[in-house]
């Protein structure tokens, strides 16, 4: 599988990027996508009404996504040791505004307290401080996260890819899950905001995982259907992020 396009080519996005300079770059590593189906009526009760739900074949989906980030820096600045890499764990679902499919986060746990504070302030995202550990042993990733304050939100798992990399086919479930080039959040007034992102199409692999502990959903009042998730893995992705803009006007 080869992708010879410029890594910052945006032609695969379904809408143009904002006419603003990007603000931050990151590299996401060893991602595990853990997805559970959820009834749309149940999902509607826990997602703000101003955000239109997205669905695939009549079902909503909740994702639990552990990974670790490297090469984090603001535009025009060098990487700052101690803040340029850390583990993250997000719980998410999917919404679409004005034809722009994106991600809505219920929570984002991170081990770097400064990053938590900055993301809470700048991007209005529900970041939480957590104790986290990521260890790679050959092809297997051992991952643990325990939130420091509030609810007893924990994840302990190991995972690994079990197929060759592939790109999602057009119209497939994998494309619907992963080919989303923005995140949505709310302003202090409850108005929807959008952060555009740019990366290549996701190189995915089928995955297997041993999930020993997962209270990331139950501790946040999220009730999914079934205990057997759909699993995908992606090794690495370089990402650029743009400033927040109004989701309704752009």
KEPA-306830 format. One line per 3 residues: for each residue x, y, z of N, C-alpha, C. Coordinates in steps of 0.05 Angstrom, whole numbers, plus 5000, padded with zeros to 4 digits. Last residue first. Example, Ala and Ser with C-alpha at 12.3 -4.5 7.8 and 13.67 -1.06 7.14 Angstrom:
<tordos>
5257 4955 5142 5273 4979 5143 5258 5001 5157  5264 4886 5156 5246 4910 5156 5264 4934 5156 $
</tordos>
This chain:
<tordos>
4605 5575 5170 4626 5568 5151 4621 5540 5139  4567 5585 5208 4571 5606 5189 4591 5598 5167  4566 5544 5245 4541 5550 5231 4546 5570 5208 $
4613 5539 5271 4605 5516 5255 4580 5523 5238  4662 5588 5277 4634 5581 5280 4626 5559 5261  4727 5559 5290 4709 5578 5276 4681 5570 5282 $
4791 5549 5320 4762 5546 5321 4748 5567 5305  4848 5541 5276 4834 5554 5298 4804 5547 5297  4871 5474 5257 4865 5502 5251 4851 5514 5275 $
4924 5426 5255 4899 5435 5266 4896 5465 5261  4953 5369 5223 4953 5398 5228 4925 5406 5237  4987 5307 5234 4962 5323 5234 4969 5352 5237 $
5008 5242 5217 5016 5270 5222 4991 5287 5216  5000 5179 5245 4988 5199 5228 4998 5227 5236  5009 5108 5251 5019 5135 5255 5005 5154 5236 $
4980 5058 5254 5006 5061 5265 5014 5090 5271  4916 5039 5274 4931 5054 5255 4958 5062 5268  4864 4989 5278 4890 5000 5287 4902 5018 5266 $
4799 4971 5301 4817 4978 5280 4842 4991 5292  4742 4933 5321 4769 4943 5326 4785 4949 5301  4680 4935 5351 4694 4933 5325 4721 4947 5329 $
4666 4899 5414 4670 4923 5397 4682 4916 5370  4621 4867 5450 4642 4861 5430 4645 4884 5411  4579 4879 5482 4605 4880 5494 4628 4875 5474 $
4518 4917 5469 4537 4895 5466 4564 4900 5477  4508 4983 5461 4495 4958 5456 4516 4936 5451  4522 5029 5516 4524 5019 5489 4510 4992 5486 $
4512 5084 5554 4503 5056 5552 4504 5047 5523  4546 5128 5593 4542 5120 5566 4536 5090 5564  4562 5151 5641 4534 5148 5636 4527 5141 5607 $
4615 5151 5652 4604 5175 5640 4575 5173 5632  4626 5101 5670 4630 5122 5689 4620 5149 5678  4618 5071 5622 4599 5069 5645 4601 5092 5665 $
4664 5087 5591 4636 5092 5583 4617 5092 5607  4710 5074 5618 4708 5100 5606 4680 5107 5597  4723 5027 5642 4700 5042 5654 4697 5069 5641 $
4752 4971 5628 4743 4994 5613 4718 5006 5626  4802 4923 5632 4786 4942 5647 4778 4964 5628  4821 4891 5590 4818 4880 5617 4800 4897 5634 $
4817 4874 5527 4808 4897 5544 4802 4887 5571  4858 4856 5480 4849 4845 5506 4843 4869 5523  4847 4858 5410 4854 4871 5435 4844 4855 5459 $
4866 4863 5341 4855 4847 5363 4864 4860 5389  4849 4894 5278 4864 4892 5303 4850 4872 5322  4863 4915 5211 4847 4900 5230 4863 4896 5255 $
4888 4980 5197 4893 4951 5199 4871 4939 5217  4893 5039 5155 4881 5023 5176 4890 4994 5175  4912 5101 5141 4921 5073 5136 4912 5056 5159 $
4868 5154 5127 4877 5135 5147 4887 5109 5136  4893 5205 5084 4873 5185 5090 4885 5164 5110  4931 5257 5119 4926 5238 5097 4903 5220 5104 $
4900 5314 5150 4919 5292 5150 4913 5275 5125  4875 5369 5183 4885 5359 5158 4905 5336 5163  4817 5399 5213 4842 5385 5215 4850 5374 5187 $
4779 5452 5243 4787 5436 5219 4814 5423 5224  4735 5457 5292 4763 5458 5288 4770 5440 5265  4676 5494 5304 4689 5473 5289 4719 5478 5288 $
4622 5502 5351 4647 5511 5339 4660 5488 5325  4556 5519 5370 4575 5499 5359 4598 5512 5345  4543 5552 5432 4542 5552 5403 4563 5533 5392 $
4544 5560 5487 4530 5536 5477 4528 5535 5447  4574 5600 5506 4546 5606 5502 4530 5582 5491  4624 5578 5503 4613 5582 5530 4583 5589 5529 $
4618 5533 5447 4627 5557 5460 4615 5559 5488  4631 5464 5436 4612 5485 5441 4626 5509 5454  4658 5426 5380 4655 5432 5408 4636 5455 5411 $
4681 5380 5332 4661 5399 5340 4661 5402 5371  4733 5370 5285 4721 5364 5310 4702 5386 5317  4746 5344 5219 4741 5366 5238 4731 5354 5264 $
4745 5305 5180 4767 5324 5180 4761 5349 5197  4741 5237 5175 4728 5260 5186 4749 5281 5192  4744 5178 5164 4750 5200 5146 4733 5224 5153 $
4725 5139 5202 4752 5152 5205 4757 5176 5187  4673 5119 5195 4684 5123 5221 4708 5142 5222  4666 5116 5139 4648 5132 5155 4660 5138 5183 $
4706 5079 5126 4708 5106 5116 4691 5125 5133  4685 5034 5152 4711 5044 5160 4715 5073 5150  4638 5025 5122 4636 5032 5151 4662 5045 5160 $
4644 5054 5056 4646 5033 5076 4642 5044 5104  4646 5093 5017 4619 5084 5026 4620 5063 5047  4707 5071 4991 4686 5092 4991 4659 5080 4998 $
4747 5033 5037 4733 5036 5012 4712 5058 5014  4805 5053 5073 4777 5047 5073 4764 5052 5045  4867 5022 5059 4851 5047 5060 4822 5039 5058 $
4908 4979 5100 4890 4984 5078 4877 5011 5081  4961 4936 5123 4948 4962 5122 4930 4964 5097  4947 4868 5141 4963 4887 5126 4947 4914 5126 $
4928 4851 5208 4925 4850 5179 4945 4869 5167  4930 4859 5262 4930 4831 5253 4926 4829 5223  4959 4901 5314 4947 4897 5287 4949 4868 5278 $
4941 4897 5383 4961 4895 5362 4946 4893 5335  4937 4912 5455 4926 4909 5428 4949 4907 5407  4912 4913 5521 4935 4908 5503 4923 4903 5475 $
4888 4956 5574 4885 4938 5551 4912 4933 5538  4849 4992 5616 4873 4976 5615 4869 4955 5593  4821 5053 5635 4824 5034 5613 4850 5019 5617 $
4774 5088 5676 4799 5074 5672 4798 5057 5647  4745 5134 5718 4747 5127 5690 4775 5114 5685  4713 5148 5765 4733 5127 5765 4736 5116 5737 $
4705 5220 5765 4695 5193 5763 4718 5174 5760  4752 5262 5798 4725 5258 5789 4718 5228 5787  4821 5253 5777 4800 5266 5793 4773 5259 5782 $
4854 5222 5744 4863 5230 5771 4841 5240 5789  4840 5163 5707 4835 5191 5712 4841 5199 5741  4884 5120 5680 4867 5123 5703 4864 5153 5709 $
4906 5074 5631 4899 5102 5638 4880 5102 5661  4950 5035 5592 4934 5038 5616 4930 5068 5621  4972 4987 5545 4962 5014 5550 4946 5015 5576 $
5018 4956 5504 5005 4955 5530 4997 4983 5538  5019 4933 5439 5019 4957 5455 5004 4951 5481  5059 4889 5399 5037 4893 5418 5041 4918 5435 $
5102 4877 5368 5078 4887 5354 5055 4894 5373  5149 4892 5415 5147 4882 5388 5122 4893 5375  5116 4929 5458 5133 4905 5459 5129 4890 5433 $
5107 4992 5485 5106 4976 5460 5126 4953 5463  5068 5022 5533 5092 5006 5529 5089 4989 5503  5043 5076 5567 5042 5062 5541 5069 5048 5537 $
5003 5102 5618 5028 5087 5611 5024 5073 5585  4978 5155 5659 4977 5138 5635 5004 5125 5631  4934 5190 5698 4959 5175 5699 4958 5155 5677 $
4902 5250 5673 4902 5222 5680 4931 5212 5683  4858 5305 5668 4885 5296 5674 4884 5267 5683  4816 5318 5612 4819 5309 5639 4847 5300 5644 $
4780 5361 5567 4804 5346 5574 4805 5341 5604  4735 5378 5532 4733 5367 5559 4756 5349 5566  4752 5440 5498 4749 5411 5498 4750 5400 5526 $
4763 5492 5480 4738 5486 5494 4731 5456 5495  4812 5506 5460 4794 5491 5443 4768 5483 5456  4835 5538 5501 4837 5546 5473 4816 5532 5455 $
4823 5512 5551 4820 5540 5547 4817 5548 5518  4833 5457 5544 4808 5466 5557 4802 5495 5550  4885 5460 5524 4863 5450 5507 4836 5458 5518 $
4913 5479 5569 4913 5494 5544 4889 5486 5527  4905 5438 5607 4895 5465 5613 4893 5482 5587  4929 5394 5581 4901 5393 5590 4890 5421 5593 $
4981 5411 5576 4965 5407 5552 4936 5406 5559  4995 5411 5631 4995 5436 5616 4978 5433 5591  4991 5355 5643 4973 5375 5656 4972 5401 5641 $
4991 5299 5607 5005 5324 5609 4987 5346 5619  4959 5255 5598 4977 5254 5622 4992 5281 5626  4889 5259 5585 4917 5262 5577 4934 5263 5602 $
4825 5244 5558 4843 5242 5581 4872 5244 5570  4768 5273 5538 4795 5268 5528 4814 5267 5552  4698 5260 5526 4721 5265 5543 4747 5260 5528 $
4663 5265 5484 4653 5265 5511 4675 5270 5531  4672 5300 5424 4685 5286 5446 4668 5288 5472  4653 5289 5358 4646 5303 5382 4657 5287 5406 $
4676 5298 5291 4678 5283 5316 4669 5301 5339  4642 5305 5227 4664 5309 5247 4660 5292 5271  4623 5324 5162 4624 5303 5183 4648 5307 5201 $
4588 5374 5137 4616 5370 5145 4617 5349 5168  4537 5389 5125 4550 5371 5107 4579 5365 5114  4522 5422 5169 4525 5433 5142 4541 5415 5123 $
4550 5376 5213 4537 5402 5211 4543 5413 5183  4548 5314 5245 4552 5328 5220 4537 5354 5220  4581 5269 5291 4561 5289 5284 4568 5302 5258 $
4598 5216 5333 4600 5228 5307 4576 5245 5300  4637 5209 5393 4617 5200 5375 4618 5218 5350  4687 5186 5442 4676 5204 5421 4652 5191 5407 $
4740 5191 5484 4714 5178 5481 4698 5197 5464  4812 5184 5482 4787 5199 5479 4763 5180 5476  4874 5191 5511 4852 5172 5508 4826 5188 5505 $
4945 5199 5504 4918 5210 5505 4897 5187 5501  5012 5213 5525 4991 5194 5518 4964 5208 5520  5059 5259 5494 5044 5248 5517 5022 5229 5507 $
5104 5309 5476 5096 5282 5473 5081 5273 5498  5120 5360 5487 5117 5353 5458 5110 5324 5454  5132 5376 5537 5105 5382 5528 5099 5372 5499 $
5183 5360 5544 5165 5357 5567 5136 5363 5559  5212 5408 5500 5214 5383 5515 5196 5382 5540  5177 5436 5450 5186 5442 5477 5187 5416 5492 $
5193 5448 5381 5181 5431 5402 5193 5437 5429  5192 5518 5360 5204 5491 5362 5188 5474 5382  5141 5553 5322 5156 5549 5347 5169 5521 5346 $
5107 5557 5279 5128 5577 5282 5145 5575 5307  5052 5528 5311 5064 5538 5286 5085 5560 5292  5068 5486 5367 5053 5508 5355 5067 5517 5330 $
5075 5415 5369 5086 5442 5370 5066 5461 5358  5092 5349 5380 5071 5369 5384 5085 5397 5385  5117 5299 5372 5122 5321 5354 5100 5343 5356 $
5065 5251 5391 5093 5261 5391 5094 5286 5372  5016 5215 5430 5024 5236 5411 5053 5244 5414  4983 5152 5431 5002 5171 5443 5011 5190 5422 $
4917 5125 5446 4940 5129 5429 4961 5146 5444  4850 5099 5448 4876 5103 5461 4898 5107 5440  4786 5112 5440 4810 5112 5423 4835 5119 5440 $
4722 5091 5433 4742 5094 5453 4769 5091 5439  4662 5114 5402 4690 5105 5400 4706 5110 5425  4597 5096 5386 4614 5108 5406 4642 5097 5403 $
4547 5108 5337 4571 5094 5346 4587 5110 5366  4479 5094 5317 4500 5112 5326 4524 5095 5335  4447 5064 5261 4459 5062 5287 4479 5085 5292 $
4431 5065 5208 4411 5069 5229 4421 5067 5257  4477 5060 5177 4457 5039 5176 4438 5040 5200  4506 5106 5219 4512 5088 5197 4493 5064 5198 $
4498 5176 5235 4493 5148 5239 4501 5132 5215  4503 5236 5273 4509 5222 5249 4505 5192 5255  4463 5288 5302 4476 5262 5303 4481 5251 5276 $
4475 5357 5306 4460 5336 5292 4476 5310 5292  4477 5395 5363 4494 5380 5346 4479 5357 5333  4441 5417 5398 4450 5434 5375 4468 5419 5355 $
4435 5381 5440 4415 5381 5418 4424 5397 5394  4493 5345 5461 4478 5370 5460 4460 5371 5435  4483 5277 5477 4497 5295 5459 4481 5321 5458 $
4450 5245 5506 4476 5252 5518 4493 5270 5501  4404 5233 5478 4401 5244 5506 4428 5253 5518  4421 5210 5431 4410 5237 5430 4408 5250 5458 $
4434 5158 5447 4455 5177 5440 4445 5206 5441  4383 5136 5452 4401 5138 5475 4423 5158 5471  4367 5140 5399 4351 5153 5419 4367 5156 5445 $
4405 5107 5373 4405 5136 5368 4389 5152 5389  4442 5059 5409 4416 5067 5398 4416 5098 5395  4507 5043 5388 4490 5055 5408 4464 5064 5395 $
4565 5000 5379 4539 5012 5370 4523 5022 5393  4633 5017 5391 4609 5003 5400 4584 5016 5388  4702 5012 5375 4675 5023 5369 4652 5005 5378 $
4765 5032 5381 4747 5013 5394 4718 5024 5391  4823 5040 5350 4796 5049 5348 4778 5027 5359  4886 5055 5372 4867 5033 5371 4839 5046 5371 $
4946 5081 5347 4918 5085 5353 4903 5059 5352  5003 5094 5344 4992 5069 5355 4963 5072 5365  5003 5166 5345 5016 5140 5343 5001 5117 5356 $
5001 5228 5314 4987 5209 5330 4998 5181 5324  5035 5288 5317 5035 5262 5305 5021 5243 5324  5016 5356 5303 5019 5334 5321 5024 5309 5305 $
5013 5428 5301 5018 5402 5288 5024 5381 5309  4973 5487 5298 4987 5466 5313 4991 5442 5296  4949 5524 5263 4960 5533 5288 4977 5513 5303 $
4943 5548 5195 4941 5527 5215 4956 5536 5240  4914 5611 5176 4938 5594 5179 4932 5572 5200  4853 5612 5139 4868 5619 5162 4893 5602 5164 $
4807 5597 5110 4827 5616 5099 4842 5629 5122  4795 5527 5124 4791 5556 5129 4813 5573 5117  4793 5481 5068 4803 5489 5094 4797 5519 5098 $
4734 5458 5033 4760 5472 5035 4768 5479 5063  4709 5390 5037 4704 5419 5038 4731 5433 5042  4726 5338 5036 4702 5345 5021 4694 5374 5023 $
4794 5320 5022 4774 5332 5040 4750 5340 5023  4831 5307 4984 4812 5286 4993 4791 5296 5012  4864 5351 4978 4845 5346 4957 4824 5324 4965 $
4906 5369 5009 4879 5370 5021 4857 5362 5001  4971 5350 5026 4952 5353 5004 4923 5351 5016  5011 5339 5061 4992 5361 5068 4973 5368 5045 $
5041 5300 5039 5026 5293 5064 5007 5315 5072  5033 5288 4970 5044 5306 4991 5027 5302 5016  5024 5219 4953 5016 5247 4953 5031 5262 4975 $
5033 5165 4954 5056 5182 4946 5048 5212 4945  5022 5113 4988 5008 5138 4986 5030 5159 4980  5014 5042 4980 5031 5066 4979 5013 5091 4976 $
5017 4976 5000 5000 5000 5000 5018 5025 5000 $
</tordos>
